[in-house]
Amino acid sequence: MKFQTTFTETIKAFFPQSTIIDSALQFPITSTGWSVELLTKDECDFDNPDYYLVLNLQDMLSSDLNELDQIESHYSKFADMNRIIVCVWCTTLSKANYSFRIVEHSTHTVATVEQYKQYETELRQLFKHTNSEYKFLCMNRIEKQHRTTVAQKLHTLDTGNISMQSKGKELVYTNKTYTDYDVEYNNCTNLMSLAQNFNTSEFSVITESQYTTEYGIVTEKFYNTVVAQHPFIAVAQRNYCSQIQGLGFKLYHCFDYGYDSVEDRYRIDKMLELNRVQLETGIDIEGCREVIDYNTEWFFNGFGTELQRRFESQLLRIWHSGDHQDPAVI
């Protein structure tokens, strides 16, 4: 069941005369980052004081924010930059110095939450810890340097179920192949296929999409651990765990997250050092039950509504800064 107002409906409720360019997940990445669809002056209507241009960008930004620089350079030549709203996935990007308005919102995350909510009953029944065949699960689909580094270090412990699909290293139990995922691109069915791998391990070592970027994102890799009722530690961008707390989720007392703010070149080793005992001998799963249950309930029954509330609050602040009539009721 759909429980969110759509992205377009929400924008139009505040800015009914806006043009919306939704490029999320539309373009392949290039050597210089993601493509940005840029309109000409004639394609916009900035002579109309009630006109806004809303750009919803790709899932990740380049580490040098090349996509935002393109927008700044292009539109500053002819547009009222106060009436350009750029939606990005990141959770700290509002601190960046651009003349347009930045809204932190991920339509991809919203879609993931909505899809998982549709299958809540099946997902809750599917994921139940059955045995501790492995202490941890570390899934890696696309090889990246930080993933290769942590996988190599974890292999020496011989206590985990570890994959690197793009290099032909699969998890112990069958799940969607690298090609299947590319063709289907369905995070929910992919998660379901991973059930036996989750159920036979105690916790997850998340290797996120980004590591060195300042403006990183929290992806379905974390939400999958929540739905699968897996405590976690993470190899991700700096302050990733703080981002997760900022989204309303709780961390697990059985782990030491003191590595979270450590600089990039030391963070992986610090994570392994602080949590070596857990990686070698496992955790008390029932001792984590309170946080497991809280995070699961928050994801299914609170998080989606909170994402919408945050989105609307940011738009309302932009609306208040202009001279507008009352926004439509959402």
Protein Blocks (a to p, Z undefined) as FASTA:
>chain_A
ZZbdcfklmmmmmmmmbccddfehkbccdfkbccdddddfklpcfkbmkbccdddddfbd
cfklmmmmmmmmmmmmmpcfklcccddfbfklmmpccfbdcddddfklmmmmmmmmmmmm
mmmmmpccfbdfbfbdcddfbdcfklmmmmmmmmmnopaccddfknopacfbdcddfklm
mmnopaklmmmmmmmmmmmpfbdcdddfbfklmbdcddfklmmmmmnopacdddddehkl
mmmmmnopacdfkbccklmmpcfklmmmmmmmmmmmmmmnopafklmmmmmmmmmmmmmm
mmmmmmmmmmmmmmmmmmmmmccdddddZZ
